[in-house]
């Protein structure tokens, strides 16, 4: 019998993943505090729950895709949270970009309760458009059995499904990846701002950069936003800084200094100070040009 999938958190990424799983034939039930998001998924064929508890009671596998660490902790550990309703044989799939220790704490809590629940650490690499097109890279931290159990569902959302080890490891890899992404773009944004003062056009400079070793896929992805002056968020400046700060915390925990990453975070803080927290992080180029 097919397992029923529950989704808690159907924002820009979660909604697209849930839709693709439904398109692949999965039975999906959703919950979100945003009623419009829920209505959109119901129109696409999902069932809806009135609470986290109702969703967990109705599902076999519970996916969570949430904006930050505090939200994940509240949804799992809070009053009437996910952990209160799980039963033996279920699985939880934590897809948010949060601290590795959070998913490890979920696993420890379930072990302390004596529950046989599979914990899967499953962040994804991509943006809403790649989520919509089912072209995500999916990082899976789980047991071999957990990976095999989830693989058919994950195939509906990504083109690369990578089993990277135990829970917690996938989130660490995702955070390290994001530092490279945001650092790459911050450096490009800074030199493009300099180039503007030198009266070098953005398109002209991009063509040169794109032809050689400095070629950058994240610059190629984000520059059209800047040229069009369109900063509707695929991912916000605030979200980028959140990921950078989680990665810096990891470095601190490991007693490993990250001075360049600290400077990158400072650039995104600058954009937030200029009032751009909810804009797509491509606006960093504009913010630095205003200096």
N, C-alpha and C positions, 0 to 999 in steps of 0.2 A: 504494500500500500504506500502511495506517495506521501511524503512528509509535508506538513503544512508549515509555511514560512511566515514568521511575524516580523514586521519592520517597525522599530521605534526610531523615529527621526527620518522624515522624508523631505529634507530640504533640497537644495540644488543638486547634490550628489545622490542622496538616498532615494529621491523620487525617481531619478533616471534608472538607478539600479533595480528598484522594485518593478518598474515598468518592463524592463528587459527580462526580468525573471518571469513575469506574467506572460510576456510574449513567447517565452520558451516553454510555456505550459505549466508553470508552477502555480500552486494554490497559495495566495498571499493575503494576509490580513495586516492592516497598518494602524499605527497610532502616532499622532503628532498634536502638539498644542495649537498648531496653525490649522484652523478648520478649513481654510481654502485649499491648503495642500492635501488634506484628507479627501475633500470633495473631488479634487482632480484625479486622485488615484482610484477612488470609488468609480468615477466615470470611466476609468480605464479598465475596470474589472475587478478591483480589489474589494475585499470586505474591510470593514472598519471596526475598531474597538473603542469603547468609551474611556478606557483607562489602560495603564500599563498592566495591571493585574489581569484584566479581562483578556488582553492580547496574549499574555504568557499562558493563561489557562487554555487558550484556543490553539496554541501553536506547538509544534514539535521542535523547531529551530527558531531562535530569536536573534535577529540581526539588530544591531544598534549603529546608527550613523549620526553622530552628535557633534556640536560645534567646538566644545572645549572640555578640559579635564573636569572642571567643576560640575558640568552638566552630566557627564558620564557617571561621576561618583553619586550624584543625586538620584539618577535614574536606577542605578544598581543597588546602592546602599541606603537610600532614603526610605522614609515611611512608605509602605506599599510599593517598594521598589522591586525590580526584577528578581533579586535573590530570594525574596520572601515567597515567591510563587513557583519557582523551579522544582521539578521532580526528576527522579531517576530516569535516565535514558534520553533526556533532552540535550540540546546543545545551545550555547550562546556564541555569537559571532560578533566580536567587537571591531567595528570598521573605522572608528574615529581616529584622527591624528592626535593622539594624546601621549602622556608619559607611559613608558613601558611598565613602570611599577604599578600602574593602575590595573592593567589586565592581569598582572601577576597577583595582585591583591584579590581580584575577583576569583581567581583560581584557588588561592589559599582559603578564602572564605568558604567556598563550596566544599573543599576538602575538610575543613573544620566542622562543617554541618553534616559530614558523612554522606554527601550526595554524589551520585555517579552521573555527573554532567560534563559533557565535553566542552572545554573552553578553547575557542579559536580566536587568535589574534590576527585580524585581517584588514589592515589598511590598504588603500588603493592609491596608485599614482596616476593622476590624470586631472582633468577639469570637467565641468559640466558637459561640454560638447563631446568629449571622448567618452564620458559616461553614457550620454545619449546614444552614441554610435557603438556602444559595447566594445570599446577599444582600450579599456583600462589595463594597466599592469596591476595584478592582484598579488599581494604578499601575504603568505599564510604561515602563521606560527601555530603549530598544532602537533598532536601525535600523528603518526602515519594513518591510524584508523580515522582520526578526525578529518585529516586532509582528504582521504578517499571518500568519506561520507559527504563532504561539502563540495567536492570537485564538480559534480554534475550541475549544481546550482551556480557555482562561480563561473563555469564556462559560458553562461548566458550574459555575463557582464564584462568579460575581458578577453584579450587576445594572448596575454601572457599570464599564466597562473603559476606562481613560484612558491614551492614549499621551502621555507627558509629556516626551519628548526622549531624550537619550542615557543610557547606564548611569551610575549615581551620582545622577542628578537625582531619580529616583523615591524613593530612600532619603532624600535631603535633604527632599523634600516631606513624606514620612511622619513624619520626626522633628519638623519644624515643626508639623505637624498635631497630633502627640501632646503637644507642649508646651501648645498651646491646650486640648486635652482635659483633661490632668492639672491645668493651672492653673485652669481653670474649676471643676473639682471641688474642688480644694484651697481655693479662695476660698469656695465654698458650704459645705464642711465646717467651715471656720473660723467663718463667721457663724452656722451652725446650732448650733455649740458655744456661741457667745455667747448665742444665742436661748434655749438651754436654761437658762442661768444667769438669764436674764430671765423665765423661766417661760412662754416661748412654745413651744407644742407643735410638733413637727417636721411633722406633717401639716398643721396650721393654717398654718404658715409656707410650706410647699410650695405649698399652694393659692393663696396670695397671689402668690408668686413666679411660679407657672405661669400666672397670668392676665395678666401684663404683660410689659414689655420685658426683665425679668431672666430670663425663661423660659430653661431650660437642658435640653437633651436628655440630657446626661450625668448631670445631677442626677436627672432623671426615671427614667433607667435604673438608677442606683445606689441611690437612696433605699429602694426595697423591700428590698434586702439589709439595710440598716441597721434598718429597722422590724421585719424578721423575725429579726434577729440571726444571719443566715446569711452567712458570709463564705468559702464554698467558692470557690476562685479561678476567675474568668473570666480575669482577669489580675492578677498579684500586685503587691504594693507594691514588692517587689524589682525586678520587671520594669519598673514605671513609673519607678522611680528610674534604672534602667539607661538607658532612653530619654532621660530628662531630662539625664543626664550626657553622653550622646553629643551631644545638641543643644548643650549648653554648650560642649563641645569644638569644635563647628563655629563657634560664635560667637567663641571664642578664636582659632581659625585665621584667621577673617576680620577679626580685631581689632574685633569688634563687641560692646559690652558688653550683658549680659543680666541686669541686677540683679533684675528681678521674677522671671525664670525661676530665678535662684539661690535666691531666697526660697521659691519653690514646691518646688524640690528639697529645701530644708531641712525643709519640712513632712513630706515622704515619708521623709527620713532619721530624723526624730523618730519616726514610726510604726515604723520598723525597730528603732530603739533601744528601743521599748516591746515588742518581741518579735513584731511582725506581718509579718515579711518575706514569709512564704509565704501570707498571707491575701489575699483579694481587696482591691484598693486602696480599695474603698468603706469599708473599716474605718477609713480616715483620720478620718472623722467621729467615730467612737467614741474613737479615740486622742486627738484634740484635746479631746474632752469630759472626758477623764481628767486634763487639765492642772491 
